[in-house]
Amino acid sequence: MDAERLTIIGRAERICLLDHDASQRIPAKVDTGADLSSIWASSVNAHNGQLSFTLFGVGSEFYTGKVITLDEGDFRLTRIASSFGHREMRYVVKLRVRILERTFKATFTLADRSSKTYPVLLGRRLMKGKFLVDVSKGSPLVEQEKAKLAVLHAELADNED
């Protein structure tokens, strides 16, 4: 792929989910170590050949309560292995997304990301052929990252005692 055709993104970007609420700019972490992208979903239910889910959760500022329903053939089940070796089954869906000036359909696994700083994780498959990552750029959630790091340091200090 010709580098001039790639859009430069940072370590975190604000994205628009066109199947959810195109006016929201949702923080997404870029993770070149992850193969697939992942998005926070709640109320995930597969029944009679359909999958329904809501993006984000009730406590999220991005939650709208809008239920997305997909028919058989528009979703699948896959097994995800974390970097820690933990395996779990997740649904995989395609959603329309806008990242900077690029709009396209992207594949996401549905996951509970309620405890994560970023409700969306962008993996390699989404970035391949479209984006080049410059970690000095982007829109990271600096204050939230600092707060999480402070909690981690406090927990580590408590465990040393």
C-alpha positions, -999 to +999 in steps of 0.1 A: +000+000+000+013+034-010+020+054+022+006+086+006-028+070+005-029+062+043-045+086+067-024+093+098-042+087+131-030+090+166-030+065+195-066+075+202-092+092+180-128+104+182-149+084+158-185+086+146-207+055+146-232+061+118-255+032+128-257+047+163-257+085+165-236+102+139-235+134+160-215+118+188-177+117+187-168+086+206-133+081+220-115+050+205-082+036+214-059+025+186-044-009+194-020-024+168-016-055+190-053-064+186-064-082+155-101-073+157-118-041+168-141-042+198-170-020+209-189-018+242-223-034+238-250-042+263-283-061+262-268-085+237-294-111+227-295-137+200-330-152+193-347-168+163-319-160+139-316-123+150-291-105+171-301-074+190-279-052+211-275-017+224-242+002+220-226+012+253-243+009+286-268+028+307-240+045+327-222+058+295-225+093+282-228+077+247-257+055+256-289+063+236-309+032+243-313+026+206-315-012+199-297-024+168-312-056+153-293-077+128-306-107+108-289-140+104-260-136+080-252-101+093-235-113+124-214-143+135-199-158+166-161-160+171-137-170+199-114-142+211-082-149+230-068-121+251-031-114+255-035-131+289-047-163+273-083-158+284-108-171+258-144-160+253-171-162+226-182-129+211-205-118+184-190-101+154-209-073+135-203-047+109-210-011+116-206+020+096-179+043+110-163+076+103-127+081+114-113+115+105-124+120+069-128+083+060-162+065+061-165+027+058-180-004+072-158-020+100-160-053+118-163-051+156-167-077+183-193-069+209-179-068+244-185-054+279-160-025+279-177-007+309-145-009+330-123+003+301-112+039+296-121+037+259-155+023+249-141+014+214-109-004+205-096-001+169-076-032+158-053-040+129-079-053+105-097-020+106-065+000+101-049-021+074-047-003+041-064+028+055-044+043+084-009+049+096-005+053+134+016+081+148+015+078+186+023+115+191-010+124+175-047+119+182-072+127+209-063+106+240-084+108+272-054+121+291-071+129+324-090+096+325-057+077+317-039+096+345-067+088+370-067+051+361-029+050+365-031+067+399-056+040+411-032+013+398-003+029+416-023+031+448-033-006+445+003-016+440+014+005+470-013-012+492-001-046+481+035-039+490+025-033+527 
